[in-house]
Amino acid sequence: MSREGLDVLDEADCYIHLRSRSLGRVGLHIADDLAVLPVYYALLEHDIVFRTSPGTKLTAAVLGTRVAFEVDSASPGWSVLVIGHASEVTDQHEQLAAQAKLGHDWPAGERDHLVRIRAERVTGRRLRSVS
């Protein structure tokens, strides 16, 4: 499918792109504030997982907030958007699986909490190459 210079990615292509990166952005709404925050992430099954410290992202997870997660590339141009509810990962088996997937990419400081975004909708777009 195409839309004015963009090709719509199917879900399988979206997951290929999601697996190709480790840095994305989580967008969330807390009280009257909107925030878009960078996170190092991994895929656990078809869901996004990332480490965080106490603060906005963890609060959103504890509250089960609906969030957006986005990852993209400028060259070649594409973008993938994941919409879902965030939750803190508390199950020990899920924690171990998430930690194994995440590796060692994250900013300095304690980031002992794990957040999972359960993918409810996954969409993507790619810039159509000009011939």
Buried (B, 14 or more C-beta within 10 A) or exposed (E): EEEEEBBEBEBEBBBEBBEEBBEBBBBBEEEEEEBEBEBBBBBBEBBBBBBBEEEBBBBBBBBEBBBBBBBBBEEEBBBBBBBBBBBBBEEEEBBEBBBEEBEEEBEEEEBEBBBBBBBEEBBBBBBEEEE
